[in-house]
Amino acid sequence: AQALALHITRTAHKYARDPHQRTPWSVASCEQGHSWARFFAKGGGKMDDCTVIVALVQEVEE
């Protein structure tokens, strides 16, 4: 679970730094017409917004 969480977090961080990656944050900020959104118009994400929780669910034999 820890390795999966780390992989997902690193991928999310990579996408957030990429100005050409369309993310939910970049799309929503542009749709809202924020004055600062023009700096992120092509993509990217919010750098302080990368949180991942991984849970493994297993069946318990009785």
C-alpha positions as CSV (number, residue, x, y, z in Angstrom):
1,A,0.0,0.0,0.0
2,Q,2.8,2.4,0.8
3,A,4.5,1.8,-2.5
4,L,1.3,2.4,-4.4
5,A,0.6,5.6,-2.4
6,L,4.1,6.9,-3.2
7,H,3.7,6.2,-6.9
8,I,0.3,7.9,-7.1
9,T,1.6,10.9,-5.1
10,R,4.7,11.3,-7.4
11,T,2.5,11.1,-10.5
12,A,0.1,13.7,-9.1
13,H,3.0,16.0,-8.3
14,K,4.5,15.5,-11.7
15,Y,1.2,16.4,-13.4
16,A,0.8,19.5,-11.1
17,R,4.2,20.8,-12.2
18,D,3.5,20.2,-15.9
19,P,2.0,23.4,-17.5
20,H,0.7,21.4,-20.4
21,Q,-1.3,18.8,-18.3
22,R,-5.0,19.5,-18.0
23,T,-6.0,18.9,-14.4
24,P,-9.4,19.4,-12.6
25,W,-7.9,22.4,-10.8
26,S,-6.6,24.2,-14.0
27,V,-9.9,23.6,-15.8
28,A,-12.0,24.8,-12.9
29,S,-9.9,27.9,-12.3
30,C,-10.2,28.9,-15.9
31,E,-13.9,28.3,-16.0
32,Q,-14.3,30.5,-12.9
33,G,-12.5,33.3,-14.7
34,H,-10.0,33.9,-11.9
35,S,-7.6,36.7,-12.9
36,W,-4.5,34.6,-12.0
37,A,-5.9,31.6,-14.0
38,R,-4.2,32.9,-17.2
39,F,-0.9,31.7,-15.8
40,F,-2.2,28.1,-15.6
41,A,-4.5,28.2,-18.7
42,K,-2.8,25.3,-20.4
43,G,-2.7,23.1,-17.4
44,G,-0.9,22.2,-14.2
45,G,-2.3,21.8,-10.8
46,K,-2.2,23.2,-7.3
47,M,1.1,22.2,-5.8
48,D,-0.2,22.0,-2.2
49,D,-3.0,19.7,-3.1
50,C,-1.4,16.3,-3.4
51,T,-2.8,13.9,-0.8
52,V,-3.2,10.1,-1.3
53,I,-4.7,7.5,0.9
54,V,-4.6,3.8,-0.1
55,A,-6.7,1.2,1.6
56,L,-6.4,-2.5,1.0
57,V,-9.7,-4.4,1.5
58,Q,-9.4,-8.1,2.0
59,E,-12.0,-10.8,2.6
60,V,-11.7,-12.5,6.0
61,E,-12.3,-16.2,6.0
62,E,-14.4,-17.4,8.9
